[in-house]
Amino acid sequence: MSPTPLLEARGVTMRFGGLTAVDRVDLTVAEGEIVGLIGPNGAGKTTFFNCLTGLYVPTDGAVLFAGTALPPRPAKVTRAGVARTFQNIRLFANMSALENVIVGRHTRTRAGLLAALGRGPRYRREERESRERARELLDFVGLADRERQLARNLSYGGQRRLEIARALASEPRLLLLDEPTAGMNPQETRETEELVHAVRARGVAVLVIEHDMRFIMNLCDRVAVLVQGAKLVEGAPGDVQTDERVVEAYLGAPDDEETPV
């Protein structure tokens, strides 16, 4: 009997009025696995992510995490062990790198409002632990010397890394990355690939959306392809890359015959 997947999407469907953005998508992610999700623009990839993380409530289907249905509320999804980054960077621009990561710890702290107002022992202990953890994560993503720098003053690649550090601050078992190399140069892309492998080495599974085919094929254990909201094919990176259906989805079908005049 196969083990229960860490993440299991069953027939996830998302409709907006008459538009079906995600159409009965099944997908699993196992412990320690890196899975890629690719497809042309408008294929429904980010909408599918939003269904997984509680930003959208699927019209049909179910999302399970470690065998239990995920509640359709982002904070509860994060608390359950799922963290994400966004296609468009969402940092607190006028807060320091360290403060941004500390914010990511909020689902793992226990001190209530009264403890915070009174700055009691529990609050001070959690604040100290959050700072220590945030510094460790900044070091992990290569930003240890940038902890006091405002997020808006970091390089583009640095901001992407900071967003990953903030997501990891919630201590997830699964990390969802939405186009983590968008806008990066080749060196930054290679560094991101190394970072994602390092995240997996810490015991965190990864589900990643990406348009850079070389990046995704080098990175992932499995790749699924969405086209017009539906899953077209899923398999090993090499098999997916050479699948005629995938080539056609990206490049269009070749003309086998001349169009009659």
TASUL-V44280 format. One record per backbone hydrogen bond with DSSP energy under -0.5 kcal/mol. CO is the residue of the C=O (numbers start at 1). NH is the residue of the N-H. If there is no record, write none. Layout:
co=CO nh=NH
co=CO nh=NH
//
This chain:
co=6 nh=66
co=7 nh=29
co=8 nh=10
co=8 nh=64
co=9 nh=11
co=9 nh=27
co=10 nh=62
co=12 nh=25
co=13 nh=59
co=13 nh=60
co=14 nh=21
co=14 nh=22
co=15 nh=17
co=16 nh=19
co=18 nh=20
co=19 nh=16
co=19 nh=21
co=22 nh=14
co=22 nh=24
co=25 nh=12
co=27 nh=9
co=29 nh=6
co=29 nh=7
co=30 nh=33
co=33 nh=35
co=33 nh=206
co=34 nh=221
co=34 nh=222
co=35 nh=208
co=36 nh=224
co=37 nh=210
co=38 nh=226
co=40 nh=43
co=43 nh=229
co=44 nh=48
co=45 nh=49
co=46 nh=50
co=47 nh=51
co=48 nh=52
co=49 nh=53
co=50 nh=55
co=50 nh=56
co=51 nh=54
co=56 nh=58
co=60 nh=13
co=62 nh=10
co=63 nh=70
co=64 nh=8
co=65 nh=68
co=68 nh=65
co=71 nh=73
co=73 nh=76
co=73 nh=77
co=74 nh=78
co=75 nh=79
co=76 nh=80
co=77 nh=81
co=77 nh=82
co=78 nh=81
co=81 nh=173
co=81 nh=174
co=83 nh=176
co=87 nh=89
co=91 nh=93
co=92 nh=95
co=93 nh=152
co=95 nh=151
co=96 nh=100
co=97 nh=101
co=98 nh=102
co=99 nh=103
co=100 nh=104
co=102 nh=105
co=103 nh=106
co=105 nh=108
co=106 nh=109
co=112 nh=116
co=113 nh=117
co=114 nh=118
co=115 nh=119
co=115 nh=120
co=120 nh=124
co=121 nh=125
co=122 nh=126
co=123 nh=127
co=124 nh=128
co=125 nh=129
co=126 nh=130
co=127 nh=131
co=128 nh=132
co=129 nh=133
co=130 nh=134
co=131 nh=135
co=132 nh=136
co=133 nh=137
co=134 nh=138
co=135 nh=139
co=136 nh=140
co=137 nh=141
co=138 nh=143
co=138 nh=144
co=139 nh=142
co=143 nh=146
co=144 nh=147
co=146 nh=97
co=146 nh=149
co=147 nh=98
co=149 nh=97
co=150 nh=153
co=151 nh=154
co=155 nh=159
co=156 nh=160
co=157 nh=161
co=158 nh=162
co=159 nh=163
co=160 nh=164
co=161 nh=165
co=162 nh=166
co=163 nh=167
co=164 nh=168
co=165 nh=169
co=167 nh=170
co=168 nh=171
co=173 nh=205
co=174 nh=83
co=175 nh=177
co=175 nh=207
co=176 nh=85
co=176 nh=178
co=177 nh=179
co=177 nh=209
co=179 nh=182
co=181 nh=184
co=185 nh=189
co=186 nh=190
co=187 nh=191
co=188 nh=192
co=189 nh=193
co=190 nh=194
co=191 nh=195
co=192 nh=196
co=193 nh=197
co=194 nh=198
co=195 nh=199
co=196 nh=200
co=197 nh=201
co=198 nh=202
co=199 nh=202
co=199 nh=204
co=200 nh=203
co=203 nh=205
co=205 nh=175
co=206 nh=35
co=207 nh=177
co=208 nh=37
co=209 nh=179
co=209 nh=180
co=211 nh=213
co=212 nh=216
co=213 nh=217
co=214 nh=218
co=215 nh=219
co=216 nh=220
co=222 nh=36
co=223 nh=235
co=224 nh=38
co=224 nh=226
co=225 nh=232
co=225 nh=233
co=227 nh=230
co=229 nh=23
co=230 nh=227
co=230 nh=232
co=233 nh=225
co=235 nh=223
co=236 nh=240
co=237 nh=241
co=238 nh=242
co=240 nh=243
co=243 nh=246
co=243 nh=247
co=244 nh=248
co=245 nh=249
co=246 nh=250
co=247 nh=251
co=248 nh=252
co=254 nh=256
//
